[in-house]
């Protein structure tokens, strides 16, 4: 693996510019590479798109993407080349030995990535060759599943698999173009080879509106980038490790932490929006028609802005953030574990995979553990509220304007404050750092989860015993009826899905 040394500020043009604008040179290169997707799209549409020879298209994307990768990481570009070449030859040799091929492909890419993390990781979020490598890992693993799905009978495939299965593997040049696609190889999003193939064949080119949609996404990305930079100038990461922060009043601390988390999240969102804008501009993201008949260009959207900004729970954040990666994990990890016949184990395995994929830092594992615990707790609270509180006091509460106002304030406060708690470990990474921030805010996240668990399980135990009494029967009956209804709806939904698959 490559040994890294510090680059002095006066070395090179990029170092000089980064010194002037006050950002790390790696971050500046990353931003310029993302923005380069727009001139690449313009050049392609003007000079390459009309060429009938598809090899020219593949060569253009392979060369431009690899060149942008070299601009960022220099000779370390060979790491991604090794990964692409390995998958290509594994397909040639072992494709029809499905289990062996999938195992070798998965183990190689995850093993190579983890070795990269081992030799290069520091205390911070590193902008190194491992960044595009982690995107490539998912792309090549998913590609491997798609290639083996192409060997199956159509009746054995799910709806998702039918849309991504590859009957005929691509050539090496086609695979390089797919892997290095500009605006897709660096920070995502994930998309299957079939989408790239349809794009090259011109299936999306006949639809209009991509330029306008691209401009809107670019504007949104630029806006979030500015808000992020301004916000973090008031709440830098280093502030929350200081005694000054620890001495603040408790409510002020948890709100500060919540606003900081929002600004930190905007770093990722701005990159994804700018990337998506370039992909829309080149015409890769066509999804179909909207209800009003207009073309829908959200096929590679990695963030749901409306849900992100209006949501009130951590589950809303999960549903709106890093959408393509979550869909990839759902399709290639969670659903592939259906044979375990246990949703909890499959969900836990999917979150475990995401944590390992991010790296060794304890903060990643704490973050995904917190995601599981917080989302589970939110479901319990919702269940308790709808089955216990509303049947008794719903008429009174819903008719009160004061209650509706307090309800809104409580949800928004929870949304802000718990976002800070949940994102802390993800940003600070090392236990020695994130535990300091947790301590400064009195471990309120842990305390809330423990208190709720104690109350909820005590309540359920109490009403199991008292359900024999007339006073406890009504509540228990409402809860059981609702649970039975949800279970039946879930069973019916799975049955309908199986029926559609059979059809």
N, C-alpha and C positions, 0 to 999 in steps of 0.2 A: 504494500500500500504506500501511497505517496506521503512523504514527510513534509509538514507544512512549516513555513517560517513566516514571520511577520513582514508584510510589505510596507516599506517606509513611505511616508506621505509624499515625498518629492519624486518618487519613481513613477514615471509614465504619465500620460495625459489624464487617464481616468483617475489616478490617485490625486492629481492636482485639482481636478474638478470636484472630487468628493471632499477634499479639504476645504474648498471654497464654500460649498453648499452645506457642509457640516453633517454629512451622512457617511456611513462606512462605504468603502469602494465596492464591496460585494453587493450591498443593497442597491447601489446606483446601477451596477451592471445588470442586476436582476430587473429593475424597473425599465431600463432601456431595452432589454431583451423582450419584455412583455409588450412595450410600446412598438417595437419593431414589427410586431404582427400586423400592424395596420399598413405600413408601406409594402410589406410582403404580399398582403392581400390585394392591394391596388395593382402591384406589378403583375401578379398572377392573372387577375381578371383582364388586364389590358393586353398582355403579351403571350400568356401561356394557355389560358382557358380555351381558346378557339382552336388550338392545335389538336389534330385528330389522333396523333400518336400518343397513346397513354403512357408510354415509357418516359416521354419528356416530362409529363406531369409528376410521375414518381421520382424522377431524377431531380426535379426542381425542389420538391419538398424534402427529399433526403438530404440534398446538398445545403439548402438554406437552413434547415433545422439543425444539422450537424455543425454548420458554421456558427450559428448562434450559440450552440452548446460550447463550442471551442472558445468563443468570445468570453464566455463566463468562466470556464474551468480549464482552459488550455489543454495540456496533454492528458489531464484526467478524463477527457472525453472518451478515452479508450475503455473505461469501465462500462459505459453504456453499450459500446460496440461489442464488448465481450458478452454482455447479456443477450443482445439481439442475435448474435451469431450462434450462441449456445442453443437458444430456443429453436432457431431455424434448423440446425442439424439434428436436434432431438426430434423434431417433427419428421424429418426425412427418414430417420432410422427407426424410431420407436412409436410412431403415431398409432399404428394398429394394435400395439400392445398397450391398451389404454391405461390401465392402472400403473404400469411401470413408467410410462411417459409422464403422466400427471404427477406422480411422486417425484421423479427426477427433476422435472421442470419447477415444481413448487420448492423443493428442498434447495436446489441450486440458487434460485433467485433470492429466497429469504435468507439463506446462509450467506450469500455474497453481500447482501445488504447489511446484515448484522455484523459481519466482519468489518465492513466499511465504517459502521457506527463505532465499533470497538476501537479502531485505530485513529479516528478523526474527531470524535465527540469531545466537547468541552462543557463548561457550565452554562453556556448560553445556547440559543437556537442558532445553529450553524448554517450559513449559506455556503455549502460546499457541494461537491459532485454527488453527495448522497441525497440531495434534494431532488434533482431530476431522476435519480436512480430509484427512489421510492415510488415515484410515479410510474417508471418503467416496469418495476416489479409487478404492480397490479395489472398493467397493460399486458405483459407477457404471460402472467398466470391466467388471466381471463382469456387471452388468445388461445392458450393451450386447451382450456375447457371447450372453447368454441370449435376448435379443430376436431376434438374427439366427439363432440356432439354431432358433427357432420357425418360421422360413421353410423349413427343410430337411425332407426326407422322413424319416419315422421310422426307416427302414432305414439312413440315413446318419449317425445319431447314436450316440455311444457310450453306455454305461450311465449315466455321470455326466451327460451332456448331456440324456438323456431325463428325468432327474429335475429338471432346472433350466430346460429350454427353455420359452419363453413364446410361445404361439400368438397371444395378443392382448395388446398393450402396455397397461399400466395408465393411468388418468387422472392428471392432475397432482396432485390431492389424494392419490391412492393412492401415487404415487411419493414425495411429501413425507413421508407417514406412514412408509413403508418406510425412507427415508433418515434420518429423525429419530427412529426408534423408541427410546424411553427405555431406558437400560441397554445400548444397542447402538451408538449413534452416537459415543460419546466415546472409548472405548478398545477397541472391538470387542465381541464377536467378529463375524466375517463370517458372513452367512447369505444364501442366495438369496431372491429375491422369492417363489418358489414356497412356501417355508416360511412366510413372512409371510402369503401368501394362504391357505394351509391353516389357519393359526392363526385368521385373521379369519373363515373359514367354519365355525369351531367343530369342526374335525376332531380336535383334541387335547383338547378340553374334557371328553370323556367318560371320560378316563383318570384314575385316582387316584394319589396318592402324591407329587404335586408339592410340597405344603406341607412334608412331611417332608424331601424331597430338597433343597428350597430352604433349610430351616433348617440342614441338615448343611453345605451349601456356604457359607452365611453364617458358620457357626462356624469352618470351616476358613480362610476368608478373614480373619476377625478374628484367629485364632491366628497366621497367617503375618504379618499386619501388625504385631502385637505383637513377634514374634520379630525381624522386620526392624528395627524401631525400637530395640529393645534391642541387637541385634547391631551396628548401625551407630553406636550411641553408644560402643561400645568400639573399633570400627574405622571411623572416619569417612574419607571419601574423601581429605580433605586430609592425613591421616597418611602415606599412601604416597608423597607428594611431598616428604617432609621428610628431612633428613640423618639424623635419629634412626632412621627405618626402614632407611635404607641401611646403617647401622652394625650392624644386627642380624645374628646368625648366619644363614648361607644357608638351612638347613633351616627355621629359625623364620620367615624371610621368606616362603618359598614357601607354608608352611602358613597364615600370617597372610593372605596374599593370597588363598588358596583359600577360607578362611572368610569373608573380606570379600565375595568374589564370590557366595557362597551367599546372604548377607544382602542383597546388592544385587539379586540375582535375585528375592528374595522381595517386593520392591516391586511388580514387575510381576505376580507370581503372586497376591498379595493382592488387587490391583485386579481381576484376571480372575475370581477366585473369588467376590468380592462381586458383581461384575456378573452372573456366571452364576447365582448364587443368586436374584437379582431376576428374571432371565429364566425360570428354572425356576418361580418363584412365580407369574408371570403366565401360564405354560402354553405358552411358545413352543418349548420344547426337546425335545418328545417325539420319540423316535427309533425306537420300536417296542417289542417285548417282549424281555425277557431270557430266558435258557434256562429259568429257573424260572417263566416266565409273568408275572412282574411287569413293570410299565411301566418303560421305560428313558428317563430324562430327561437324558441326556448329549448330546443332539443339537447343543448349542452349546458344548460343553466346550472350553476353550482350553489346558488343561494336564492332563497325565496324572500325577497325584500319585504313584502307586505306582511308576511307571517312573522318575520324576524322582528320588525319594528312594532307590530301590534300584538304579538303574542304575550301571554302572561305567565307561562310556565317553562321549566327547563325542557320539557318534552317539545314545546314549540321551537326552542332553539335547536334541538336535535333534528327536528323535521325540516328546518329552514337553512341549516348551516352545513356546508360541505356535502351537498345533496348527492352529487354524482358518486363520491366515494362511498357514502352510505348505501346507495343503490347497488354499487358494485359488490360491497360486502354482503348485502342482502341476497343478491343473485348467485354469487359464486362461493360464499361461505355458509350463510345461514340456511338457505334453501337446499344446499347440497348435503346438509346434515339432517335432512328430513328423516332419514332411515333410523336415527336415534329415537324418534317418536317422543321427543321431549323438548318443548319450546324453550323452557328455561335454560337447559343445557346448551341448546343451539344459540340462544341469545348470548349467554355467557361466553361461549366459544368465539362468537363474532366479535364481542368487545375485547376479549383476550387477544385475538388476532390483531385488531386495530392497535392495541397498546404495544404489542411486540413490534409491529410494523413501524411504529413511530420511533422506537429505540429503547435503550436501556434505562433511561432516567426514571427515577421513582415517581416523578411528577406525572408522567403519562399514565402509569398504572393507578395512581391515586385518582386522577381525573376520570378515567373510565369506570373505576369502582364507584366514585361519587355519582356518575351519570346513572348507573344501574340503581343505586340506592335512592337517589332523589326522584327519579322517574317512577320507581315502584311506590315510594311514599306519596307522591302526587296522586297516583291512581287510588291509593287507599283513602286519601283525604276526599277525593272526588266521590268515591263510593259512599263514604260515611255521610258526606253532605247531602247527596241525592237520596239516600235510603233512610237516613235517620233525622237529619235536621229539617229538610224541606217538607216531608210528610206531616211533621208536627207544627212547624212555625212558618212554613212557606208563604201562606196567605198574608200573614202579618208583615214578614220581611219584604216581600216583593212589592207591597203597597207603600213602603216607606222610602221616600226620596233620600232621607238621611242615610238609611242603610245602604241604598244603591251607591251613594257617593263613598261611604266608608268601604264598601266592598271593592269598588274600583281602586281606591287609594291603597288598600291592603294588597291587592293583586299586583299593582304596579310596583309597590315597595318590595314585595317578595321577589318580583322579577328582577329588579335592579340589584338588591342586596345578595340574593343567592347566586346571581350570575358572577359576582365578585368572588364569592366563596368557591364556586366550582371551577373557575378559570385560574385561580391562583397557582395551583400545583402545575398546571400545564405551561404557564409562562416561566415560573421560577425553576422548574425542572428538578433541581437537587433538593434532597430532603433537608439539608442544612439551611436552605433558604426559604422554602415554602412553609416549613414548620414555624419559622420566625414570624411570618405574616399571620399564620393561623393563630399563634399565641398572642399576637398584638390585638386581634379581634376576639379574644377570649374563647376561641374554638366554638363560636356560636353555631356553625353548621352541624358539627357533631352533636352538640347539646340538643339542638332542635330535632334531629333525626332520632336520637335516643329517647327523648321525652315523648315524641309522637308514637314511637314503637311501643313504649311502655303503656301509654294510654290506650292505644288501639287494641293491643292484644289483651290488656286487662278488661277492656270493654267487651270484647268478643267472648272472653272466658266467662265474665259475669252474666252476660245475657244468654249464654248457652245453659248455664245453671238455672237462671231465673225464668227461662222460657216456659217452664212448666207453670209458672204463676200467671195469672191473668194480666198483670201489669207488664210482663215481659214478652208476652206472646205477639202483640201487635208489631213491635219493632222487629222482632226476629222474623216474623212472617213477611214483612215488607222487604227486609234485607235478603231473605232466601228467595222470594219471588223475583226480585231484581236480578239476583245472581243466576237463577234458573233461566230467566229470559235472556241474559247475556250469553250464557252457555249455549242455549238453544240457537241463538242467532249466529254464534261462532260455528256451531256444528253445521247449520244450514249453509253458511258461507263457504265452509270447506267442501261440503257436498256439491254445491253449485260449481265451485272451481274444478272439482274432479269431473263433474259431468261435462263441463266445457272442454276439458282436456281430452275426454273420451271422444267427444264429437270431432 
